[in-house]
Amino acid sequence: MSGIGARGLLNPRAFAANAIGASATRVESLRGPNFFNLDVGLSRTFRIREAHRLQLRFEFFNSTNHVNFNNPGSNINNSNFGTILSAHRIREYYNLIEVHVLK
């Protein structure tokens, strides 16, 4: 078995499928693990001439590179019910250089 649910985050045997004829087959009250994200941006603007500016910008998304898991599968009829199989994006980093011409 794979995924976090297989290690005890959720016990799929604690849930039962709806009776025949009932329409809902999803458990919408399931919540995933806590979410933590820290985005950081640094920028500096340099004056080149009176009407020209140069901006350097550095942006970090999920700068701590903390893993944030998605919610567990919520379809009772699926074999992945209660199992977390994916996570949100990893750290991303951008460098930007912009030249502004003022009138």
C-alpha positions in Angstrom: 0.0 0.0 0.0 1.3 3.5 -0.8 0.3 7.0 0.2 0.0 8.6 3.6 -3.5 7.1 4.2 -1.9 3.7 4.2 0.2 4.7 7.2 -2.7 5.7 9.5 -3.8 9.2 8.7 -7.3 7.9 8.0 -8.9 4.5 8.6 -11.0 3.8 5.5 -12.7 0.9 7.3 -14.4 3.5 9.6 -16.6 4.6 6.6 -19.3 2.7 4.8 -20.8 3.2 1.3 -24.3 4.6 1.1 -27.3 2.3 0.7 -28.3 1.3 -2.8 -30.2 4.2 -4.4 -28.5 6.9 -2.4 -26.7 9.4 -4.6 -23.7 10.6 -2.5 -20.6 8.5 -2.7 -18.1 11.2 -1.6 -17.1 12.2 1.9 -16.8 16.0 1.7 -15.8 16.5 5.3 -12.3 15.0 4.9 -9.6 17.5 5.5 -5.9 17.1 4.7 -2.9 17.9 6.8 -2.0 21.4 7.8 -0.9 23.8 5.0 2.2 26.0 5.5 3.5 28.3 2.8 6.0 31.2 2.9 6.4 33.4 -0.2 9.2 36.0 -0.2 10.0 38.8 -2.6 12.9 41.2 -2.7 13.3 44.1 -5.1 15.5 47.0 -5.6 15.1 49.9 -8.1 18.1 51.7 -9.4 18.0 55.1 -11.0 20.1 55.0 -14.2 19.3 58.4 -15.6 16.6 61.0 -14.8 14.0 59.1 -16.9 15.3 55.6 -16.6 14.9 53.0 -13.9 16.3 49.5 -13.6 14.5 47.1 -11.2 15.9 43.8 -10.0 13.4 41.5 -8.4 13.8 38.1 -6.7 10.8 36.0 -5.9 10.6 32.8 -3.9 7.4 30.7 -3.7 7.3 28.1 -0.9 10.7 29.4 0.1 11.0 26.9 3.0 10.4 24.0 0.6 7.9 22.6 3.1 5.9 19.7 1.7 2.2 20.4 1.7 0.1 17.3 0.9 -3.2 17.5 -0.9 -6.5 16.3 0.6 -7.1 12.5 0.8 -9.2 10.8 -1.8 -12.9 11.2 -0.9 -14.7 8.7 -3.1 -15.6 5.7 -1.0 -15.9 3.4 -4.0 -12.3 4.1 -5.1 -9.5 2.0 -3.8 -7.6 5.2 -3.0 -10.2 6.4 -0.5 -8.5 8.2 2.4 -5.1 8.0 0.8 -3.1 11.1 0.0 -1.3 10.6 -3.3 0.0 14.0 -4.2 1.4 17.3 -2.9 1.4 21.0 -3.8 4.2 22.6 -5.7 7.8 22.6 -4.6 9.9 25.7 -4.2 10.0 28.0 -7.2 12.5 30.9 -7.7 12.3 33.8 -10.2 14.8 36.5 -11.1 13.5 39.5 -13.0 15.1 42.5 -14.5 12.9 45.3 -15.7 13.9 48.6 -17.3 11.4 51.5 -16.9 11.4 54.5 -19.1 9.6 57.4 -17.6 8.1 60.3 -19.6 
